Amino acid sequence: MCDDKVNRCECLHKTFAELKLFANLEEAQKATGCGLECEGCLPYLHLMFTTGETSFDIDDPRLTSVL
């Protein structure tokens, strides 16, 4: 079964639920480096800190509005 949900920073093995504990993206990046290595999760991290959600469809249409 294929799960098309994005819910983590794969490079650092940190879930968005873990990263949501930080006040904002800048604090999360400073403490963990999330979104800085391959940057693949960066649009999802922006969306997470905007919406509070921690799991997204891989092609979530809101991704274009957060960058």
Backbone torsions as a table, in degrees:
resi	resn	phi	psi	omega
1	MET	NA	130.6	-178.4
2	CYS	-96.7	127.5	177.8
3	ASP	-103.3	111.5	-177.1
4	ASP	-90.8	22.8	178.6
5	LYS	-93.3	142.0	174.7
6	VAL	-106.2	121.3	-176.1
7	ASN	-142.8	19.3	-177.5
8	ARG	-162.0	162.9	168.1
9	CYS	-90.3	106.6	-176.1
10	GLU	-65.1	-37.4	-177.3
11	CYS	-61.5	-38.0	-176.2
12	LEU	-104.4	-2.9	-179.1
13	HIS	57.4	42.4	176.9
14	LYS	-116.1	128.9	178.1
15	THR	-77.0	156.9	175.8
16	PHE	-63.3	-31.8	176.9
17	ALA	-61.4	-39.3	176.9
18	GLU	-67.5	-43.1	-176.4
19	LEU	-72.8	-24.0	179.4
20	LYS	-66.4	-17.1	179.3
21	LEU	-67.5	-18.9	176.4
22	PHE	-79.6	154.6	-176.4
23	ALA	-67.3	-31.0	-178.1
24	ASN	-161.3	175.2	-177.1
25	LEU	-62.6	-40.9	-178.7
26	GLU	-60.7	-42.6	178.3
27	GLU	-65.9	-41.6	178.9
28	ALA	-62.5	-42.1	179.5
29	GLN	-66.7	-41.7	-179.4
30	LYS	-62.9	-40.9	-176.6
31	ALA	-80.1	-32.8	-172.2
32	THR	-122.2	-22.8	-174.3
33	GLY	84.0	9.1	-178.7
34	CYS	-60.0	140.6	177.9
35	GLY	76.4	4.3	-176.9
36	LEU	-106.5	-20.6	-176.1
37	GLU	-78.4	-77.8	179.7
38	CYS	-93.8	-17.9	179.5
39	GLU	69.6	9.2	179.5
40	GLY	-65.2	-31.7	-178.9
41	CYS	-89.0	-7.7	-174.2
42	LEU	-55.7	-45.4	177.4
43	PRO	-61.6	-36.4	179.6
44	TYR	-70.9	-36.2	176.7
45	LEU	-64.3	-42.3	176.0
46	HIS	-58.9	-44.8	-180.0
47	LEU	-64.8	-40.3	179.3
48	MET	-61.3	-47.1	-179.2
49	PHE	-71.8	-19.0	176.1
50	THR	-82.1	-42.8	-172.6
51	THR	-102.7	-24.1	-174.6
52	GLY	86.8	-5.5	178.1
53	GLU	-75.3	154.9	-178.2
54	THR	-124.6	9.0	178.0
55	SER	-147.5	133.0	-173.7
56	PHE	-135.5	149.9	169.2
57	ASP	-65.1	144.0	-177.1
58	ILE	-59.5	-28.7	-179.9
59	ASP	-113.5	35.6	-179.1
60	ASP	-52.6	124.1	-176.2
61	PRO	-65.5	-16.8	180.0
62	ARG	-76.7	-11.2	-176.2
63	LEU	-60.6	-35.5	-177.6
64	THR	-69.4	-23.7	-176.5
65	SER	-88.4	-7.9	-177.2
66	VAL	-99.7	-5.8	-178.9
67	LEU	-98.6	NA	NA
